[in-house]
Amino acid sequence: MTGRLYALRETLRFAQSDKLWALAAILLCCCVLSTRADQIDDLVAKLGSTNDEERADAADALTHIGGTRVEKQFREMLTSSSPEKRQVAVTGLLQVSDSDEDLERAHATLKDENSIVRWSAVTALQQSGRIEAIPWLEEVEKSDSTESVREAATEALGKLRSGIHWVKTLPEAQKDAKRLKKPIFAYFFLRDSEYCQKLEEGLLADKSVIDVAEEFVCVKIDAAKDGDEARKLDVRGAPTILLLDGDANEMSRVAGLVSKDQLLSKLDEAKRSKLTFREARRLALQNPGDVQANWKVAETYLEEGNENLAEAPLRNVIDHDEENQYGYTDKAMFALGFAMGKRGEYGKAAYSFEKLLERWPQYKDRDKALYCLGLSQLAIGQKDKGREHLEQLVKEFPDSSIAKNGQAALDKLKAKEAISDQGK
């Protein structure tokens, strides 16, 4: 910590009056901004290094910092007489900016006199995912004088043509969705998020996901830059995928990293369902017996981690479809038991899991239900019942990862009982 930061934080610590607190807070904010500016200055200086690794590390650090000053620095470097700086600039600029003007700057760099700079521009355009670059890269593929640049253009074209085609803004996506009568696939990301990077390199690059995404209007939204859109749609983290109708009403959402099957299931449901979350919530409030609306509301809340909000619609599903005609009641009973257990109401959780297994002995996630039932019973002191259900889990599902957790719980119980016996 610098001397200035330490001194100001100590001021915050010891300030007693409101005026001193306000003054110290302002000074601390200014100091942090000044420190960040100093950091950018140091990194910019390293961009002139003759050491390739040091120069690359500095450029990478600047892209993680981002912001208008970093964007301006990269733009200025595009006109540098140094090809090394121009190479760094075109790569960095499209990582921190998605403006049309900066895309055109990268386009102009395809005519740079240095082949390494042109190669970097090709790579940067491919990584940007902007389909506007396709005709530019086609020209490079045909006419660039350097073979490695032409090869890079061929590879970039393949990835751009086969990848998800993103529009830039939600209003643009809404306009296209209404015109094409398609739902919206809105992907909220953060540039410096390793989870977003994993999603983009994994699921969003998967051919089966790309194929289904063609049936949506896809928009990629920087949650940091477009904070208003994120707040309006209640996006609280990244990566988050929202499936919307043409009026930007939410039909479903996928938060965080999920499996391919989960994502494809959500996409398929959104294609078929015209019931938005907002409309489902309205219908559920009006009519507790609307099983489909209540399930949609409950499912959305559960995916967001809002188990408390999900409880009422889950109970409506259970109470109004005892025969499970819609196929949601068994899942609702499991979800309700899980929510109760998470809240520490283990007796109610055990009751829910018991009823679930009584009514649907072949429940598709029977191993999870047995595990949760056993743990809930142990938590309320029903050791014999808890042990019985955990042993049943291990016997019925010997290869399940859930069964391994069940065996661990049994081993722990056995160890506790041995210690208790020794103390008698």
KEKOLBA-518254 format. One record per residue (C-alpha): residue in three letters; x, y, z. Coordinates in steps of 0.1 Angstrom, whole numbers, plus 5000, padded with zeros to 4 digits. Example, Ala and Ser with C-alpha at 12.3 -4.5 7.8 and 13.67 -1.06 7.14 Angstrom:
REM residues 2
Ala512349555078/Ser513749895071/
REM end
This chain:
REM residues 424
Met500050005000/Thr501350344991/Gly502050605019/Arg499250825006/Leu496650545006/Tyr497750435041/Ala497550785055/Leu494050845041/Arg492750515053/Glu493950605087/Thr492150935084/Leu488950745077/Arg489550515106/Phe490050795132/Ala487751075118/Gln484951145142/Ser482851415127/Asp480651385096/Lys482651655078/Leu485951475085/Trp484351145072/Ala483151315040/Leu486451485034/Ala488451165040/Ala486150965017/Ile486551214989/Leu490351224994/Leu490550844994/Cys488450824962/Cys490851074945/Cys493850884957/Val492550554943/Leu491850724910/Ser495350874910/Thr496850534919/Arg495050374890/Ala496250644867/Asp499850584879/Gln499350214872/Ile498150284836/Asp501150524831/Asp503550244842/Leu501849994819/Val501850234789/Ala505650284795/Lys506149914793/Leu504449894760/Gly507550044745/Ser509749764759/Thr511949574735/Asn511049254756/Asp508149084738/Glu506848914769/Glu506949234790/Arg505149424763/Ala502449154759/Asp501949134797/Ala501449514798/Ala498949514770/Asp497049224787/Ala496949414820/Leu495649734802/Thr492749534786/His491749414820/Ile491649764834/Gly489749904804/Gly488050234804/Thr488150544782/Arg491750624790/Val492950284779/Glu490750304748/Lys492350634739/Gln495850504745/Phe495250214721/Arg493750444694/Glu496850674696/Met499150374693/Leu497450264661/Thr499150564644/Ser502550494660/Ser505650454638/Ser506450134657/Pro504849814642/Glu505049644676/Lys502849924691/Arg500449904663/Gln500149534667/Val499449564704/Ala496949844698/Val494749664673/Thr494649354695/Gly493849554726/Leu491449804712/Leu488749554701/Gln489049384736/Val488049704754/Ser485749874728/Asp482949754706/Ser482150084690/Asp481650104652/Glu484350364650/Asp486950134666/Leu485849844644/Glu486550064614/Arg489950154628/Ala490749774630/His489449744594/Ala491850014583/Thr494749824599/Leu494149534575/Lys496049754550/Asp499049814573/Glu502449784557/Asn503549534583/Ser502349184578/Ile502449104616/Val500149404623/Arg497749284595/Trp497848924610/Ser496949074644/Ala494149274629/Val492648964613/Thr492848774647/Ala491349074666/Leu488449094642/Gln487748724644/Gln487848734682/Ser485449034682/Gly482748814667/Arg481549104645/Ile479948964613/Glu480549304597/Ala484149194593/Ile483348894570/Pro483549084537/Trp486749254549/Leu488348924557/Glu487248774524/Glu489149044507/Val492248974528/Glu491948604521/Lys492048674483/Ser494548954480/Asp496948984510/Ser500548954499/Thr501548734528/Glu500548374531/Ser500248364569/Val497848654568/Arg495748484541/Glu495648164562/Ala494648354593/Ala491848524573/Thr490548184561/Glu490548054597/Ala488848364610/Leu486148344583/Gly485447984593/Lys484848084629/Leu482848394622/Arg480548214597/Ser479947914620/Gly479648104652/Ile476648284668/His475848604650/Trp475448884676/Val473649214672/Lys475049504692/Thr472249644713/Leu469049524729/Pro466849784710/Glu468349644678/Ala467549294689/Gln463949384698/Lys463449544664/Asp464849234646/Ala462848994669/Lys459549164660/Arg460349174623/Leu461548814622/Lys459048684648/Lys461848534668/Pro462648534705/Ile465748704718/Phe468848534732/Ala470548804754/Tyr473948724767/Phe475248944795/Phe479048914800/Leu481949084817/Arg485149124797/Asp487449024826/Ser485448724837/Glu487048374835/Tyr483548224837/Cys482348424807/Gln485448314788/Lys484747954797/Leu481147984785/Glu482148144752/Glu484847894745/Gly482747604756/Leu478947614753/Leu478647914730/Ala481047764706/Asp479247424706/Lys477647344672/Ser474447214687/Val474047544707/Ile474947754677/Asp472447574655/Val469547634680/Ala470747994685/Glu469948064648/Glu466348054657/Phe466848354681/Val467948704676/Cys471248704696/Val472649004714/Lys475749024734/Ile475649294762/Asp478549414783/Ala477049414818/Ala479549674830/Lys479149924801/Asp475449874797/Gly474649874834/Asp471150034828/Glu470049734807/Ala471449494832/Arg469549664861/Lys466349694841/Leu466349324835/Asp467549234870/Val470849084859/Arg472949044890/Gly475948864877/Ala477748734846/Pro477548524827/Thr473748544824/Ile471548444795/Leu468048594792/Leu465548454768/Leu463148734759/Asp460148814737/Gly460149104712/Asp459149344739/Ala462049234761/Asn459749044785/Glu461648764802/Met460648414793/Ser463448234810/Arg467048284822/Val470248084827/Ala472648224852/Gly476348104855/Leu477847794840/Val475347524831/Ser475447194812/Lys474747184775/Asp471546984781/Gln470247244806/Leu470947534781/Leu469447344752/Ser466347254772/Lys465847624781/Leu466247734745/Asp463847464733/Glu461247574759/Ala461647944749/Lys461047854713/Arg457847674721/Ser456547894750/Lys454948224745/Leu454348264782/Thr456748524796/Phe457848524832/Arg456048854837/Glu452848714823/Ala453248394842/Arg453648584875/Arg450548784868/Leu448548464859/Ala449848284890/Leu448848564913/Gln445348574897/Asn444848204898/Pro446747974922/Gly445347674902/Asp447147774870/Val449747494873/Gln451847594843/Ala452047954853/Asn452947874889/Trp455647624878/Lys457247874854/Val457348134882/Ala458747884907/Glu461347744883/Thr462548094875/Tyr462948194911/Leu464747864919/Glu467247924891/Glu467948264905/Gly468548114940/Asn465348284954/Glu463947974972/Asn461848184995/Leu460048344966/Ala459548004950/Glu457847844979/Ala454247984973/Pro454047884936/Leu455647544944/Arg452847484969/Asn450247594944/Val451647334919/Ile451547054945/Asp448047144958/His446347184924/Asp447946884905/Glu448046594929/Glu448046344900/Asn451046514883/Gln449146554850/Tyr451446844840/Gly454646664851/Tyr455646924875/Thr454346804909/Asp457146564917/Lys459746824908/Ala457947084929/Met457946854959/Phe461646794956/Ala462347164951/Leu460147254982/Gly462047005003/Phe465347134991/Ala464247494999/Met463147395034/Gly466447205041/Lys468447505029/Arg466547725053/Gly467247485082/Glu463747355085/Tyr464846995083/Gly461646835097/Lys459546995069/Ala462146905044/Ala462146535055/Tyr458346535053/Ser458446665017/Phe461046415006/Glu459146125023/Lys455846215005/Leu457746244972/Leu459245894974/Glu455945754986/Arg453945884957/Trp456645844930/Pro459045564940/Gln460645584906/Tyr461245964907/Lys463946044881/Asp466246194907/Arg465545924933/Asp469145914944/Lys469146284953/Ala465846254971/Leu467145964992/Tyr470246165000/Cys468346475010/Leu465846275030/Gly468646085049/Leu470446405058/Ser467246585069/Gln466346295092/Leu469846285107/Ala469646665113/Ile466446615134/Gly467846325154/Gln466146045135/Lys469445845132/Asp467945505124/Lys465745645096/Gly468445865083/Arg470945575082/Glu468345345065/His467745585037/Leu471445655031/Glu472145285031/Gln469345245006/Leu470945514984/Val474345344985/Lys472745004977/Glu470545124948/Phe473045364932/Pro476445224938/Asp478045414909/Ser476445754916/Ser478446044929/Ile475446114952/Ala475945764967/Lys479545844975/Asn478346154994/Gly475845925012/Gln478645685021/Ala480745965035/Ala477746075056/Leu477345715069/Asp481045695077/Lys480846025096/Leu477845905116/Lys479645575124/Ala482745765137/Lys480545995159/Glu478745695174/Ala482145525181/Ile483345825199/Ser480145845219/Asp480345475229/Gln483945525241/Gly482745815263/Lys480145595281/
REM end
